[in-house]
Amino acid sequence: MSEKQLRIKRLFDLTLVVMLLPLLLLPIIVLIVAASIDTKNFGVFTQLRVGQNGKLFKIYKIRTLKDGVHRLGHLEKSATPLGKYLRKTKLDELPQLFNVLKGDMSFVGPRPDIQGFADMLEGKDQIILKVKPGITGEATIKYRDEELVLERQNDPEDYNRTIIWVDKVKINRNYVENYSFYLDLRLILKSL
C-alpha cells in the first residue's frame, strides 16, 4: 500500500465518520446509558490494542460485561442479556467511530488485537502493521461468529492461536498486499 493510498484512505475515513457521527451520536449516547444501567459500571469500555506501526491505542466499545462473583469466590465477568445482543449485532462497536475520527483506526483493515498477537508478527507478516486497524475487514467478516466457534472448542486459547489467528494473518496480509479503494467499499457494503 502506497503513501498516496494511505492518504486517500484517511480522507475517505474522515469524510465518512463526519457524515455518520451526527446521525449516530444520539444512539451511541442511549447505548452508553443503557449499558451503564445494565452493567452498573460506566457504559464505555476501553482497552489497549495494537495499532498502526505497532503503536498502542485505547479502543472504545459499549460495555457488555458485568462483574460477578463465581460460586468459589473468584471474580468473573459475564455478558449481560443486553450485552449479548449488543455483541451479536456489533452495536457495541459504534464508539469506534471516535477511534476513526482520532486517527487510531480506519473503517476497513485488520481488527486491532490485544498485545501478544499483532505486535508479535515477524518477517513479511509485519506488513499488516503498515495500515490502521479497522472496524471491519475480510477476516472480521469471516470470523464474525468467532466467540461461538471458540466456545465449542476444548482448548479455545490454543484453537485461537493455532487456527484462527494464523488464518487471520494470511487474510490480513493479502488485504494489505492487494489493497484497493474499491475493495474497502466492497467490504463496507458486505459488512452492512
Buried (B, 14 or more C-beta within 10 A) or exposed (E): BEEEBBEEBBEBBEEBBEEBBEEBEEEBEEBBEBBBEBBEEEBBBEEEBBBBEEEEBEBBBBBBBBEEEEEEEEEEEEBBEBBEEBBBEBBBBBBBBBBBBEBBBBBBBBBBBEEEBBBEBEEEBBBBBBBBBBBBBBBBEEBBEBEEBBEEEEEBEEBBEEEBBEEBBEBBBEBBEEBEEEBBEEBBEEBE
